[in-house]
């Protein structure tokens, strides 16, 4: 770590900085430690999820925030008119960040933001991610000409996340909510200020979940967050192409949904083989977007189960039998094939004395619940797999989106 970052020669990080619109102390507005510093391997899984909310009805990526429970957030675009001149982007809670030119190297903590950056064609500049195992880069293998080598990424979580690695990586932009660093990873405001001033700004909002008491500022939907990052990288053309194609896919899926959709229970195994699960609720955070798109009901919420991230307890098979959801969606961190999922989860439930009595098990509606972190690319894959699992008669075995078209957008062939 440098003894005095101000003594160093100018580097590329000096062209991106916090704008004068930020009032002292506003960067960490709403930060008050909730006594819940670091859970699990990275302070975010398991468990985490969103507060329950009504099922969205809007299909447009530009309007999918209409059903959100937080106060609306304005959509900002760069304020500069010159294509290559200085510009600024405003995001809660960080305020306004000024850029002389787009960042060359960057890092997120959660992989939803990593996926957004890859979707914008910025994968080559990605330097690190919080926990590499939770970044679904295996899905990119289906996209021609798109790849991210996780072995080349640094992992920010190493039994904690210290400031030293931020100095070592010397990224141009930290796509991380500073309040996440304080409330989930044990930093203090001075740590955030030090790294923001000595290395590069923080530019992010915790969008995957809506259960955190300290998040008392505006939220963003997936495509609102994506639009903000596109503005930072000056890649609005790719954002607009993704948003338009997203709307096409969602419109087609919604048109084909059955009149009656199932009540599901989203679960994360508390052991292997599982005898209990961390409960997730279907909410308005970005991790729930594919479930909202498929218009499912939330069996756990309807029976008063508290989301584990909000302090709820694990649920066992006896509790699940009392609730008896129409379907079970079981999350697995990292990559898992259909064969592995059936062997490790489905077969275990089918052979279990209590679990085998569940309607979802008897009706073969135990489906893969997906990864927690999804940006615009991973969302399409997870939407497809969830639709195939829940509505096999309508979507089974069918590709719901064009891999080549997505790859073309990522690669700038729009």
Buried (B, 14 or more C-beta within 10 A) or exposed (E): EEEEBEEEEEEBBEBBBBBEEBEEEBBBBBBEEEEBBBBBBBBBBBBBBBBBBEBBEBBBBBBBBEBBEBEEBEEBBBBBEEEEEEBBBBBBBBBBBBBEBBBBBBBBBBBBBBBBBBBBBBBEBBBBBBBBBBBBBBBBEBBEEBEBEBEEBBBBBEEEBBBEBBBEBBBBBBBBBBBBBBBBBBBEBEBBBBBBEBBBBBBBBBBBBBBBEBBEBBBBBBBBBBBBBBBBBBBBEBBBBBBBBBBEBBEEBEEEBEEEBBBBBBBBBBEEEBBBBBBBBBBBBBBBBBBBBBBBBBBBBEBEBBBBBBEBEBBBBEBBBEBBBBBBBBBBBEEBEEEEBBEBBBEBBBEBEBBEEBBBBEEEBBBBBBBBBBBBBBBBBBBBBBBBBBBBEEBEEEEBBEBEBBBBBBBEEB
